[in-house]
Amino acid sequence: MSGIAPPTRDESLPTLDGRAWAFGFELTATQILDEAHARLDPESARRHLFATIDLGLADRLAPDDVIVAEEMIGTVEAARAALAALATAGIRVLVARLFAPAFTLAGRDHGLATLVLDAPSFIHTDDRLRIDLDAAKVVNLSSGDRAPIRNLDDLERAALRLTLAKRLTR
């Protein structure tokens, strides 16, 4: 550990900027990282992200990119492997209307924020996003559209502070 103290309850949450990768209605953990690569260490697995959807996508992912779908589902084991690989690739945020509990838990374990929007379909691949965690809103800088983040009550803000602190100490 690097000696960075976790944020206090009153400390501001950051504003994040990134490029969106939108995957339509349902994105499964095994679409993010197929079972054949799920047992690899996260650094090796990251080269195989989204291989069942687009073989070259792993090479185009960049730190701070944002993964978007209407629903993200999967088992605990599959979500843990997939999100570990995403975190290694520099992804910090997942956006969806609905997350399977496995995604939320794995996100916290690997320092990824899982943010709920009522209708993330206004976000398209290559859109530039600004995610204001303090104001609990996502702004699509490409279209000007914005939406409130629905799951940032006090308890979730505290969990997000801890999640982001984990990321800083790696």
Buried (B, 14 or more C-beta within 10 A) or exposed (E): EEEEEEBEEEEEBBEBBBBBBBBEEEBBBBBBBBEEBBEBEBEEBBBBBBBBEEEEEBEEBEEBBBBBBBBBBBEBBBBBBBBBBBBBBEBBBBBBBEBBEBBBBBBBBBBBBBBBBEEBBBBEEEBBBBBBBEBBBBBBEBEEEBBEBEBBEEEBBEBBBEBBBBEEEE
